[in-house]
Each structure stands twice: as C-alpha cells, then as structure tokens.
Amino acid sequence: MSIWWHSKNKSGKGTVTSVSIPFPLIFVFIACVIALFVPSMYSNPYSLIYKKYLYIVGVGFLLFFISKLFQYKKGIWTSWGMVDMPTFGKVCYLLGYALMIFGIINLIILLQ
C-alpha cells in the first residue's frame, strides 16, 4: 500500500512521490483502535489502571512520531533506528519506545 504525494518543484514542474506503508502496520493500528474500545477493560474495577497504561502507550507513540518528524524533514521516509537524528530526536525515539514497551507489558500483566 502506498500514499501518493503530488507537488511542484521550484521550476513549477509537477512531481509525484510514492510513500510506501508496510501492510502489517495497518493491522497494528486496527488493533490499537480495538484495544481502546474493549468493553471488558472498562467494566471492571481496574478500568482506571487500564486507561493510565493506554495513555502511557499513546504518549510513547507520540514521542516516537515526533522523533520521526526529524527524518521526514530531511526527506528520509523510511529509516530504521536513530541514524542522522539530532540529540532531541534520539531522546524522543528512545523515550517513546521505553514508554510503549512499559505500557504494553503492564497491560499484558493486568489482562492475565
């Protein structure tokens, strides 16, 4: 799956850029949306704890996305790791992953 980006360069000539989206990533987003609306998570006495960990995962994903904005600004659409990121981007990248892992592990422990 890909997204097509239509733009014009400095000389006015039209260009088309294709940004590929990995197909399994769609299922990750669908799973995140479903996890927010699972009724059993909100109908038990631990519902506030579930929400807290879901917010932690959300903040982690937001920090991860902010770190990737530095890559997009340089024109790098696909990258693995912290290559060519400034220090702030690297901190956001590591902190984002740490929060996502922490929140998901705690959610898994609570769901057992």
Phi and psi in degrees as GROMACS dihedral restraints (atoms count N, CA, C in turn):
[ dihedral_restraints ]
;  ai    aj    ak    al  type     phi  dphi    fc
    3     4     5     6     1  -145.2    20    10
    4     5     6     7     1   158.2    20    10
    6     7     8     9     1  -110.6    20    10
    7     8     9    10     1   135.3    20    10
    9    10    11    12     1  -101.6    20    10
   10    11    12    13     1   129.3    20    10
   12    13    14    15     1  -113.8    20    10
   13    14    15    16     1   113.9    20    10
   15    16    17    18     1   -97.8    20    10
   16    17    18    19     1   130.4    20    10
   18    19    20    21     1  -153.6    20    10
   19    20    21    22     1   175.3    20    10
   21    22    23    24     1  -121.1    20    10
   22    23    24    25     1   140.6    20    10
   24    25    26    27     1   -84.8    20    10
   25    26    27    28     1  -173.9    20    10
   27    28    29    30     1   -63.5    20    10
   28    29    30    31     1   -30.1    20    10
   30    31    32    33     1   -83.6    20    10
   31    32    33    34     1    -3.1    20    10
   33    34    35    36     1    94.1    20    10
   34    35    36    37     1    -1.9    20    10
   36    37    38    39     1   -78.2    20    10
   37    38    39    40     1   134.9    20    10
   39    40    41    42     1   -74.7    20    10
   40    41    42    43     1   141.0    20    10
   42    43    44    45     1  -130.5    20    10
   43    44    45    46     1   153.9    20    10
   45    46    47    48     1  -125.7    20    10
   46    47    48    49     1   127.9    20    10
   48    49    50    51     1  -116.8    20    10
   49    50    51    52     1   133.5    20    10
   51    52    53    54     1  -103.6    20    10
   52    53    54    55     1   126.6    20    10
   54    55    56    57     1  -112.4    20    10
   55    56    57    58     1   114.3    20    10
   57    58    59    60     1   -81.4    20    10
   58    59    60    61     1   138.9    20    10
   60    61    62    63     1  -116.3    20    10
   61    62    63    64     1   123.2    20    10
   63    64    65    66     1   -61.1    20    10
   64    65    66    67     1   133.2    20    10
   66    67    68    69     1   -58.6    20    10
   67    68    69    70     1   -42.9    20    10
   69    70    71    72     1   -63.4    20    10
   70    71    72    73     1   -21.1    20    10
   72    73    74    75     1   -64.3    20    10
   73    74    75    76     1   -27.8    20    10
   75    76    77    78     1   -61.4    20    10
   76    77    78    79     1   -41.1    20    10
   78    79    80    81     1   -68.7    20    10
   79    80    81    82     1   -30.8    20    10
   81    82    83    84     1   -65.4    20    10
   82    83    84    85     1   -43.9    20    10
   84    85    86    87     1   -65.7    20    10
   85    86    87    88     1   -39.9    20    10
   87    88    89    90     1   -63.3    20    10
   88    89    90    91     1   -41.8    20    10
   90    91    92    93     1   -63.7    20    10
   91    92    93    94     1   -37.3    20    10
   93    94    95    96     1   -65.4    20    10
   94    95    96    97     1   -40.6    20    10
   96    97    98    99     1   -66.8    20    10
   97    98    99   100     1   -42.8    20    10
   99   100   101   102     1   -64.0    20    10
  100   101   102   103     1   -40.0    20    10
  102   103   104   105     1   -62.7    20    10
  103   104   105   106     1   -28.4    20    10
  105   106   107   108     1   -71.9    20    10
  106   107   108   109     1   -23.7    20    10
  108   109   110   111     1  -116.0    20    10
  109   110   111   112     1    18.5    20    10
  111   112   113   114     1   -70.6    20    10
  112   113   114   115     1   119.7    20    10
  114   115   116   117     1   -63.3    20    10
  115   116   117   118     1   -33.5    20    10
  117   118   119   120     1   -65.3    20    10
  118   119   120   121     1   -24.4    20    10
  120   121   122   123     1   -73.9    20    10
  121   122   123   124     1   -25.3    20    10
  123   124   125   126     1  -102.2    20    10
  124   125   126   127     1    -8.0    20    10
  126   127   128   129     1  -103.8    20    10
  127   128   129   130     1    12.7    20    10
  129   130   131   132     1  -117.9    20    10
  130   131   132   133     1   171.4    20    10
  132   133   134   135     1   -67.8    20    10
  133   134   135   136     1   -12.5    20    10
  135   136   137   138     1   -96.1    20    10
  136   137   138   139     1    15.9    20    10
  138   139   140   141     1   -60.7    20    10
  139   140   141   142     1   -36.9    20    10
  141   142   143   144     1   -66.9    20    10
  142   143   144   145     1   -34.0    20    10
  144   145   146   147     1   -68.5    20    10
  145   146   147   148     1   -40.8    20    10
  147   148   149   150     1   -60.5    20    10
  148   149   150   151     1   -45.7    20    10
  150   151   152   153     1   -62.1    20    10
  151   152   153   154     1   -39.2    20    10
  153   154   155   156     1   -61.3    20    10
  154   155   156   157     1   -45.0    20    10
  156   157   158   159     1   -71.4    20    10
  157   158   159   160     1   -32.1    20    10
  159   160   161   162     1   -65.5    20    10
  160   161   162   163     1   -38.4    20    10
  162   163   164   165     1   -66.1    20    10
  163   164   165   166     1   -37.2    20    10
  165   166   167   168     1   -62.5    20    10
  166   167   168   169     1   -43.5    20    10
  168   169   170   171     1   -63.0    20    10
  169   170   171   172     1   -41.2    20    10
  171   172   173   174     1   -63.2    20    10
  172   173   174   175     1   -42.5    20    10
  174   175   176   177     1   -65.8    20    10
  175   176   177   178     1   -38.1    20    10
  177   178   179   180     1   -62.3    20    10
  178   179   180   181     1   -43.2    20    10
  180   181   182   183     1   -65.3    20    10
  181   182   183   184     1   -37.6    20    10
  183   184   185   186     1   -63.7    20    10
  184   185   186   187     1   -42.5    20    10
  186   187   188   189     1   -64.7    20    10
  187   188   189   190     1   -39.0    20    10
  189   190   191   192     1   -61.5    20    10
  190   191   192   193     1   -43.2    20    10
  192   193   194   195     1   -64.6    20    10
  193   194   195   196     1   -40.6    20    10
  195   196   197   198     1   -61.4    20    10
  196   197   198   199     1   -40.0    20    10
  198   199   200   201     1   -65.4    20    10
  199   200   201   202     1   -33.5    20    10
  201   202   203   204     1   -74.7    20    10
  202   203   204   205     1   -20.1    20    10
  204   205   206   207     1   -62.2    20    10
  205   206   207   208     1   -31.6    20    10
  207   208   209   210     1   -65.3    20    10
  208   209   210   211     1   -35.0    20    10
  210   211   212   213     1   -70.7    20    10
  211   212   213   214     1   -43.8    20    10
  213   214   215   216     1   -62.2    20    10
  214   215   216   217     1   -34.9    20    10
  216   217   218   219     1   -63.2    20    10
  217   218   219   220     1   -32.7    20    10
  219   220   221   222     1   -85.1    20    10
  220   221   222   223     1    -3.3    20    10
  222   223   224   225     1    90.8    20    10
  223   224   225   226     1     9.1    20    10
  225   226   227   228     1   -93.5    20    10
  226   227   228   229     1   109.9    20    10
  228   229   230   231     1   -91.0    20    10
  229   230   231   232     1   -29.8    20    10
  231   232   233   234     1  -126.6    20    10
  232   233   234   235     1   127.8    20    10
  234   235   236   237     1  -152.0    20    10
  235   236   237   238     1   152.5    20    10
  237   238   239   240     1  -121.6    20    10
  238   239   240   241     1   118.0    20    10
  240   241   242   243     1    96.6    20    10
  241   242   243   244     1  -162.9    20    10
  243   244   245   246     1  -105.9    20    10
  244   245   246   247     1    29.8    20    10
  246   247   248   249     1   -65.4    20    10
  247   248   249   250     1   132.6    20    10
  249   250   251   252     1    60.3    20    10
  250   251   252   253     1    28.4    20    10
  252   253   254   255     1   -98.2    20    10
  253   254   255   256     1   147.0    20    10
  255   256   257   258     1   -71.3    20    10
  256   257   258   259     1   171.7    20    10
  258   259   260   261     1   -60.1    20    10
  259   260   261   262     1   -41.3    20    10
  261   262   263   264     1   -62.6    20    10
  262   263   264   265     1   -39.4    20    10
  264   265   266   267     1   -64.6    20    10
  265   266   267   268     1   -39.5    20    10
  267   268   269   270     1   -65.6    20    10
  268   269   270   271     1   -40.2    20    10
  270   271   272   273     1   -64.3    20    10
  271   272   273   274     1   -45.0    20    10
  273   274   275   276     1   -61.7    20    10
  274   275   276   277     1   -39.7    20    10
  276   277   278   279     1   -62.6    20    10
  277   278   279   280     1   -50.9    20    10
  279   280   281   282     1   -68.3    20    10
  280   281   282   283     1   -42.4    20    10
  282   283   284   285     1   -66.4    20    10
  283   284   285   286     1   -37.8    20    10
  285   286   287   288     1   -61.9    20    10
  286   287   288   289     1   -47.7    20    10
  288   289   290   291     1   -63.9    20    10
  289   290   291   292     1   -39.8    20    10
  291   292   293   294     1   -62.2    20    10
  292   293   294   295     1   -44.1    20    10
  294   295   296   297     1   -66.8    20    10
  295   296   297   298     1   -40.7    20    10
  297   298   299   300     1   -63.5    20    10
  298   299   300   301     1   -44.3    20    10
  300   301   302   303     1   -65.7    20    10
  301   302   303   304     1   -43.8    20    10
  303   304   305   306     1   -59.8    20    10
  304   305   306   307     1   -47.8    20    10
  306   307   308   309     1   -65.4    20    10
  307   308   309   310     1   -42.1    20    10
  309   310   311   312     1   -68.7    20    10
  310   311   312   313     1   -41.0    20    10
  312   313   314   315     1   -63.1    20    10
  313   314   315   316     1   -42.4    20    10
  315   316   317   318     1   -67.3    20    10
  316   317   318   319     1   -35.6    20    10
  318   319   320   321     1   -65.2    20    10
  319   320   321   322     1   -40.9    20    10
  321   322   323   324     1   -63.5    20    10
  322   323   324   325     1   -41.1    20    10
  324   325   326   327     1   -64.8    20    10
  325   326   327   328     1   -40.5    20    10
  327   328   329   330     1   -69.5    20    10
  328   329   330   331     1   -30.3    20    10
  330   331   332   333     1   -77.6    20    10
  331   332   333   334     1    -9.4    20    10
